[in-house]
Amino acid sequence: MFAQLAAAAVLAVLAPVWHLSGRAAQRLQLPAITGMILAGVASGPQALGLLSPAGLLGVAPVQHLCLSLIALSAGAELHLPELRRLRKQVACITAGVSLCSWLLVYCVMRLLAGSIPFMRPLAPSDAAAVCTLAATLAVARSPASAIAVLKETEGKGPYCSLVMAVVVVKDVLLFAAFAVNVELFKAVGKSADTGMPLWLLVGPIVSILLSVVLGGAAGYVLSRLLRMRHGSIISIAVAAVGPHSSGDGHGAAAPHAAATPRGGGLLRLLRHPSALRLRPAVPLLLSGLTFGLAELGGAEPLLACVAAGLVASNWRGESQQGRETAELLAVDLARLAPLINALFFGMVGASLKLAAVRDTLWAAAIIYFVRLGGIWLGCWLGAAAGGTSAETSQHLWMGMVTQAGIALGLAQAVAARFPLWGPDFAALLAGMVVMNLLTGPPLFKAAVVSAGEARASSLPTAHTELTKRGSVKLARDEGGDPRRGGSLSPAAAAVAGGARVPLPTIPILDAVVPAASRP
């Protein structure tokens, strides 16, 4: 216990350092994630030793919490009603890119298996798991990086809308495919010793269904919590603590405790406008709880968190309440992003096996180029099948390259799930992800400019009035309504001030993703 507390204290000190390292990397025109990972490497057991291997193991729950929120954020970015207009093109391009990149990376991993050091001694079933999981993670993309590029270029148009739709759908499907892979390989590993009973065939299906049900329930609860008004939160809190906070000392809670001043200091604290600044803790804690329950119940934790974000963001569809809920969730996730990114990517760097990265860097470079070829071929086939215009499809592949947090997060999940070869696998994937992270954003930016959609939105979008109304609601929720003498939050002020929203499918993200947090 003492070792865990000491590691947690060191982590609390290192988190701001990792965040500042990301900011420094941005000043050098590098992705922030690169700076955080390098700072994590310097802090880890293979450099300064500020975090020992035992310490990293002790703070593993923190990494799981970060993973759960990353997965929830991926699900929350998929807005189902807004995909209907592009559903045929999105379906064809998503299928083309996913299948082509998966097949090509799987084949090259099979060819390289005898030359990659950590794969040589593996049993055939484990080697197949490495190849399949590497091919699956090659499908991953980074929605946050795409949003940052579109914000920088003020990109708007058919090309930008199509790329964002494909990126978000592809990453949500990625989590489902990852869960299927992991469950199947768990079943295959057990069958090698015990045969293949019926449960080993049905178990993966049950696990995935349980993940979806658990995540759906968590998403419903999250959507209800996000819609709670200030008074409702106070009423619930006072009702819970009323017997202990009554001013008369008799221990009886008044029926309308929220309306009386007898709650003492706690009630005044709950009524204070700054109390609602703790609202981002709601999705953080709920995602962590969902992750833990899924692990205890034998479900897939990351898939459950993706389902929770998907349901929370789409529960009410296109209704006013639905849009407000999606906007509130986006604001809360954006506020959490700097801390979560610093913790997660710093810990990824600290846990990297540098020797494995060095030994597999050549293989990562080969996989990087093969993945590029798969993306280009998949975009060409998918655009042709979906009837995408030549102007849009010409640069489509350039928007599908970047990888970041989702790919690294899943690689870390593999490292934890398969300790025999997982850490070396994570090191191999880290090399590929960093290459994609360095080259992807410049390629996408060049594609937006070439498509003629950079700085194209000179007028407010159709969502502007709705978003302005949402900003007033956000101000009221945070106690900053200017009509009452308060001030708007930075996110709400940006929207209320007439800021343009370059993404018609995810309007609130332009206002809440600051340039400083771009990957």
C-alpha positions in Angstrom: 0.0 0.0 0.0 2.8 2.4 0.9 4.5 1.7 -2.5 1.3 2.5 -4.3 0.8 5.8 -2.4 4.4 6.8 -3.1 4.0 6.0 -6.8 0.7 8.0 -6.9 2.5 11.0 -5.3 5.3 10.8 -7.9 2.6 10.6 -10.6 0.9 13.7 -9.3 4.2 15.6 -9.5 5.1 14.3 -13.0 1.7 15.0 -14.6 2.2 18.8 -14.9 5.8 18.2 -16.2 4.4 15.8 -18.9 1.8 18.4 -19.9 4.4 21.1 -20.2 6.6 18.8 -22.2 3.7 18.4 -24.7 3.3 22.2 -24.9 7.1 22.5 -25.5 6.8 20.0 -28.4 4.1 22.1 -30.0 6.4 25.1 -30.0 8.8 22.9 -32.0 6.0 22.1 -34.5 5.7 18.5 -33.1 2.6 16.8 -31.8 2.0 17.3 -28.1 1.7 13.5 -27.7 5.3 13.1 -28.8 6.6 15.5 -26.1 4.5 13.7 -23.4 5.8 10.2 -24.5 9.4 11.4 -24.5 9.0 13.0 -21.1 7.5 9.7 -19.9 10.5 7.8 -21.3 12.8 10.1 -19.4 10.8 9.6 -16.2 10.7 5.8 -16.5 12.8 3.0 -15.1 15.0 2.9 -18.2 16.1 6.6 -17.8 15.9 8.7 -14.6 14.0 6.0 -12.7 11.4 8.3 -11.1 8.8 5.6 -11.8 10.0 2.1 -11.1 8.4 -1.0 -12.7 6.7 -1.7 -9.3 5.5 1.9 -9.2 4.0 1.6 -12.7 2.2 -1.6 -11.7 0.9 0.2 -8.6 -0.7 3.1 -10.6 -2.1 0.8 -13.3 -5.7 1.7 -12.1 -4.9 5.3 -13.2 -4.0 4.2 -16.7 -7.2 2.1 -16.8 -9.2 5.2 -15.8 -7.6 7.2 -18.6 -8.3 4.4 -21.1 -11.9 4.3 -20.1 -12.4 8.0 -20.7 -10.5 7.8 -24.1 -12.9 5.0 -25.1 -16.0 6.9 -23.9 -14.8 10.0 -25.9 -14.5 7.9 -29.0 -18.1 6.7 -28.7 -19.4 10.2 -27.9 -18.0 11.5 -31.2 -20.4 9.4 -33.3 -23.6 11.3 -33.9 -26.0 8.9 -35.6 -28.6 11.3 -36.9 -26.0 13.3 -38.8 -24.6 10.2 -40.7 -27.7 9.6 -42.6 -26.9 12.0 -45.5 -23.6 10.3 -46.2 -24.4 6.8 -45.1 -23.6 5.0 -48.4 -20.3 6.8 -48.9 -19.3 6.4 -45.3 -20.2 2.6 -45.3 -18.3 1.9 -48.5 -15.1 3.9 -47.7 -15.0 2.6 -44.1 -15.3 -1.0 -45.4 -12.7 -0.4 -48.1 -10.1 1.3 -45.8 -10.6 -1.2 -43.0 -10.4 -4.3 -45.1 -7.5 -3.3 -47.3 -5.3 -2.0 -44.5 -6.2 -5.0 -42.3 -5.3 -7.5 -45.0 -2.1 -5.9 -46.1 -0.8 -5.4 -42.6 -1.7 -8.9 -41.6 0.1 -10.4 -44.6 3.3 -8.4 -44.0 3.2 -9.3 -40.3 3.0 -13.0 -41.3 6.0 -12.5 -43.6 8.0 -10.7 -41.0 7.2 -13.0 -38.1 10.4 -15.0 -38.3 12.5 -11.8 -38.3 10.9 -9.9 -35.4 12.8 -10.9 -32.2 9.9 -11.3 -29.8 7.8 -13.3 -32.3 10.4 -16.0 -33.0 9.7 -18.2 -29.9 6.0 -17.8 -29.9 3.6 -20.6 -30.4 1.5 -20.5 -33.7 -1.6 -19.4 -31.8 0.3 -16.5 -30.2 1.9 -15.5 -33.5 -1.5 -15.4 -35.1 -2.8 -13.2 -32.3 0.1 -10.8 -32.8 -0.5 -10.6 -36.5 -4.3 -10.2 -36.2 -4.1 -7.6 -33.4 -1.5 -5.6 -35.3 -3.7 -5.6 -38.4 -6.7 -4.5 -36.3 -4.8 -1.6 -34.7 -3.6 -0.5 -38.1 -7.3 0.4 -38.8 -7.2 3.0 -35.9 -7.4 6.7 -36.7 -7.3 9.8 -34.5 -10.5 11.9 -34.5 -8.9 14.5 -32.2 -6.0 15.1 -34.7 -8.5 15.6 -37.5 -10.5 18.1 -35.5 -7.4 20.0 -34.6 -6.4 20.3 -38.3 -9.9 21.4 -39.4 -9.9 24.0 -36.6 -6.6 25.4 -37.8 -7.6 25.5 -41.4 -11.3 26.4 -40.8 -12.0 23.5 -43.2 -15.6 23.0 -44.3 -17.0 21.2 -47.2 -17.8 17.8 -48.7 -14.3 16.5 -48.3 -14.0 17.6 -44.6 -17.4 16.2 -43.7 -16.8 12.9 -45.3 -13.4 12.4 -43.7 -14.7 13.2 -40.2 -17.6 10.8 -40.7 -15.4 7.9 -41.8 -12.8 8.5 -39.1 -15.4 8.5 -36.3 -17.3 5.5 -37.6 -14.1 3.5 -38.2 -12.8 4.0 -34.7 -16.1 3.0 -33.1 -16.0 -0.2 -35.2 -12.4 -0.7 -34.3 -13.3 -1.2 -30.6 -15.8 -3.8 -31.5 -13.3 -5.6 -33.7 -10.6 -5.4 -31.0 -13.0 -6.9 -28.5 -13.9 -9.8 -30.8 -10.2 -10.5 -31.4 -9.3 -10.5 -27.7 -12.2 -12.8 -26.8 -11.5 -15.2 -29.6 -7.8 -15.5 -28.7 -8.7 -16.1 -25.0 -11.0 -18.9 -26.1 -8.4 -20.4 -28.4 -5.8 -20.3 -25.6 -8.2 -22.2 -23.3 -9.2 -24.7 -25.9 -5.5 -25.7 -26.4 -5.6 -27.3 -23.0 -9.3 -28.3 -22.4 -10.6 -28.9 -25.9 -13.4 -26.8 -27.5 -16.5 -27.1 -25.3 -19.7 -25.2 -26.3 -19.1 -22.4 -23.8 -15.7 -21.5 -25.4 -17.6 -20.9 -28.7 -20.5 -19.0 -27.1 -18.5 -17.1 -24.5 -17.0 -14.4 -26.7 -20.5 -13.6 -28.1 -22.0 -13.4 -24.6 -19.1 -11.2 -23.4 -19.5 -8.7 -26.3 -23.3 -8.6 -25.8 -22.8 -8.0 -22.1 -20.4 -5.2 -22.9 -22.9 -3.4 -25.1 -25.7 -3.8 -22.5 -23.6 -2.6 -19.7 -22.3 0.4 -21.7 -25.8 1.2 -22.9 -27.1 1.4 -19.3 -24.1 3.5 -18.2 -24.7 5.8 -21.2 -28.3 6.3 -20.2 -27.3 7.1 -16.7 -24.7 9.6 -17.9 -27.2 11.3 -20.2 -29.6 11.7 -17.3 -26.9 13.1 -15.0 -25.7 15.6 -17.6 -29.3 17.0 -18.0 -29.7 17.6 -14.3 -30.3 21.2 -13.5 -28.4 23.1 -10.7 -31.4 22.9 -8.3 -31.9 19.1 -9.0 -28.3 18.4 -8.0 -28.7 20.4 -4.8 -31.9 18.7 -3.9 -30.4 15.2 -4.3 -27.3 16.1 -2.4 -29.2 17.7 0.5 -31.6 14.8 0.6 -28.7 12.5 1.0 -27.0 14.4 3.8 -30.0 16.0 5.4 -30.2 13.8 8.5 -26.6 14.8 9.3 -26.8 18.5 8.4 -30.0 19.7 10.0 -29.5 22.8 12.0 -31.8 21.8 14.8 -29.7 18.8 15.8 -32.7 16.4 15.8 -31.5 14.4 12.8 -34.7 14.7 10.8 -34.6 15.8 7.2 -37.1 18.4 6.1 -39.2 17.4 3.1 -38.0 20.3 1.2 -34.5 20.6 2.5 -33.1 22.1 -0.7 -35.4 25.1 -0.2 -34.4 25.9 3.4 -31.2 27.5 4.7 -30.9 24.9 7.4 -28.3 22.8 5.6 -25.5 24.9 7.0 -22.1 25.2 5.4 -22.5 22.2 3.2 -25.7 23.5 1.6 -24.0 26.9 1.0 -21.1 25.1 -0.6 -23.5 23.1 -2.9 -25.3 26.3 -3.9 -22.0 28.0 -4.8 -21.7 28.4 -8.6 -18.2 27.0 -8.6 -19.6 23.6 -7.4 -20.8 22.9 -10.9 -17.2 23.1 -12.1 -16.9 19.6 -10.8 -19.3 18.4 -13.4 -16.5 16.9 -15.6 -16.0 14.4 -12.8 -19.3 12.7 -13.7 -18.2 11.2 -17.1 -14.7 10.4 -15.6 -16.1 8.5 -12.6 -18.8 6.8 -14.6 -16.4 5.6 -17.3 -14.1 4.3 -14.6 -17.0 2.5 -12.9 -18.1 1.0 -16.2 -14.6 -0.2 -16.9 -14.4 -1.9 -13.5 -17.8 -3.5 -13.7 -17.0 -4.9 -17.2 -13.8 -6.4 -15.9 -15.5 -8.0 -12.9 -18.4 -9.3 -15.1 -16.1 -10.8 -17.8 -17.1 -8.3 -20.4 -14.8 -6.1 -22.6 -14.2 -2.9 -20.7 -13.2 -0.7 -23.6 -16.2 -1.7 -25.7 -18.5 -1.1 -22.8 -17.1 2.5 -22.4 -17.5 3.1 -26.2 -21.1 2.0 -26.0 -21.6 4.3 -23.0 -20.3 7.4 -24.9 -22.4 6.4 -28.0 -25.6 6.1 -26.0 -25.0 9.3 -23.9 -24.4 11.4 -27.0 -27.3 10.0 -29.0 -30.0 9.2 -26.5 -32.4 12.0 -27.5 -31.3 12.2 -31.1 -31.9 15.5 -32.8 -34.2 16.9 -30.1 -33.2 20.0 -28.1 -32.5 17.9 -25.1 -30.3 15.6 -27.1 -28.3 18.4 -28.6 -27.8 20.0 -25.2 -26.7 16.7 -23.7 -24.2 16.1 -26.5 -22.8 19.6 -26.1 -22.5 19.3 -22.3 -20.7 16.0 -22.7 -18.3 17.4 -25.3 -17.5 20.4 -23.0 -16.8 18.1 -20.0 -14.6 15.8 -22.1 -12.6 18.7 -23.5 -11.9 20.0 -20.0 -10.6 16.6 -18.9 -8.5 16.1 -22.0 -5.3 17.9 -20.9 -5.0 16.0 -17.6 -6.0 12.6 -19.1 -3.6 13.0 -22.1 -0.7 14.0 -19.9 -1.2 11.1 -17.5 -1.9 8.5 -20.1 0.8 9.3 -22.7 3.4 10.0 -20.0 2.7 6.6 -18.5 2.9 5.0 -22.0 6.3 6.5 -22.4 7.5 5.4 -18.9 6.4 1.8 -19.6 7.9 1.5 -23.1 10.7 -1.1 -23.5 13.3 1.0 -25.3 15.3 -2.1 -26.3 12.2 -3.5 -27.9 11.5 -0.3 -29.7 15.0 -0.2 -31.1 14.9 -3.8 -32.2 11.6 -3.5 -34.0 11.9 0.0 -35.4 12.7 -1.3 -38.9 9.5 -3.5 -38.8 7.5 -0.6 -37.6 8.7 1.4 -40.7 7.7 -1.4 -43.0 4.2 -1.7 -41.4 3.9 2.1 -41.7 4.4 2.1 -45.5 2.2 -1.0 -46.0 -0.6 0.7 -44.0 -0.3 3.7 -46.2 -0.7 1.5 -49.3 -3.7 -0.2 -47.8 -5.4 3.2 -46.9 -4.8 4.5 -50.5 -6.2 1.3 -52.1 -9.2 1.1 -49.6 -10.1 4.8 -50.3 -9.9 4.3 -54.0 -12.2 1.2 -53.9 -14.6 2.6 -51.4 -15.0 5.9 -53.1 -15.7 4.1 -56.4 -18.3 1.8 -54.8 -20.0 4.7 -52.9 -20.2 7.1 -55.8 -17.9 9.7 -54.3 -17.0 12.5 -56.6 -13.5 12.6 -58.1 -12.8 15.9 -56.5 -13.5 14.5 -53.0 -11.9 11.1 -53.5 -8.7 12.4 -55.0 -7.2 13.4 -51.6 -9.3 11.1 -49.4 -6.5 8.8 -48.3 -4.5 11.8 -46.9 -7.1 12.3 -44.2 -6.9 8.7 -42.9 -3.2 8.5 -41.9 -2.9 10.0 -38.4 -2.9 7.7 -35.3 -2.6 8.7 -31.7 -4.3 7.9 -28.4 -6.8 5.2 -29.5 -4.1 3.1 -31.1 -1.7 3.5 -28.2 -4.4 2.8 -25.7 -5.4 -0.4 -27.3 -1.7 -1.4 -27.6 -1.4 -0.9 -23.8 -4.5 -3.0 -23.3 -2.9 -5.8 -25.3 0.3 -5.4 -23.1 -1.8 -5.9 -20.0 -3.9 -8.7 -21.3 -1.0 -10.8 -22.8 2.0 -10.3 -20.5 4.2 -12.9 -22.4 4.5 -10.9 -25.6 2.2 -7.8 -25.0 4.9 -5.3 -23.9 7.0 -6.0 -27.0 4.0 -5.8 -29.2 3.2 -2.4 -27.6 6.7 -1.2 -28.4 6.4 -2.3 -32.0 3.0 -0.5 -32.4 4.4 2.6 -30.6 7.0 3.1 -33.4 4.4 2.8 -36.1 2.0 5.2 -34.3 4.7 7.9 -33.8 5.5 7.8 -37.6 1.8 8.2 -38.4 1.4 10.9 -35.9 4.3 12.9 -37.3 3.2 12.6 -41.0 -0.6 12.4 -40.8 -1.6 16.0 -39.7 0.6 17.7 -42.4 -0.9 15.4 -45.1 -4.4 16.1 -44.0 -3.8 19.8 -43.9 -2.4 19.7 -47.4 -5.4 17.8 -48.6 -7.9 20.3 -47.1 -6.0 23.1 -48.9 -5.9 21.2 -52.2 -9.6 20.4 -52.0 -10.3 24.1 -51.7 -12.0 23.8 -48.4 -9.6 25.7 -46.2 -11.1 28.9 -44.7 -14.2 28.3 -46.7 -16.8 29.1 -44.1 -17.4 32.8 -44.3 -20.9 32.6 -42.9 -22.3 31.1 -39.6 -23.5 27.5 -40.0 -27.0 26.4 -39.5 -26.1 25.4 -36.0 -25.0 28.8 -34.9 -28.3 29.9 -33.3 -28.7 26.6 -31.5 -25.2 26.7 -30.2 -25.6 30.3 -29.0 -28.7 29.1 -27.0 -26.7 26.2 -25.7 -23.9 28.6 -24.6 -26.4 30.6 -22.4 -27.5 27.3 -20.9 -23.9 26.4 -20.2 -23.4 29.8 -18.6 -26.4 29.3 -16.3 -25.2 25.8 -15.4 -21.8 27.2 -14.4 -23.2 30.2 -12.5 -21.9 32.6 -15.1 -25.0 34.0 -16.8 -24.1 37.5 -17.8 -27.6 38.7 -17.2 -27.0 38.0 -13.5 -23.7 39.7 -13.4 -21.5 36.6 -14.1 -19.3 35.8 -17.0 -19.4 33.0 -19.6 -17.0 30.1 -19.5 -14.3 30.2 -22.2 -16.1 27.5 -24.2 -19.5 29.1 -24.0 -18.1 32.6 -24.7 -16.4 31.4 -27.8 -19.7 30.2 -29.2 -21.8 33.1 -27.9 -19.4 35.5 -29.5 -20.2 34.2 -32.9 -17.4 31.8 -33.4 -17.7 29.7 -36.6 -18.2 26.0 -36.3 -16.3 24.3 -39.1 -17.6 20.8 -38.5 -21.3 20.5 -39.4 -21.5 17.1 -37.9 -19.9 17.9 -34.5 -20.5 21.6 -34.0 -19.6 22.0 -30.3 -16.1 20.5 -30.7 -14.8 23.6 -32.5 -15.5 25.7 -29.5 -14.1 23.4 -26.9 -10.9 21.9 -28.3 -8.2 24.5 -27.7 -5.2 24.8 -29.9 -3.0 24.0 -26.9 -4.4 20.5 -26.6 -4.0 19.4 -30.2 -2.3 16.1 -30.5 
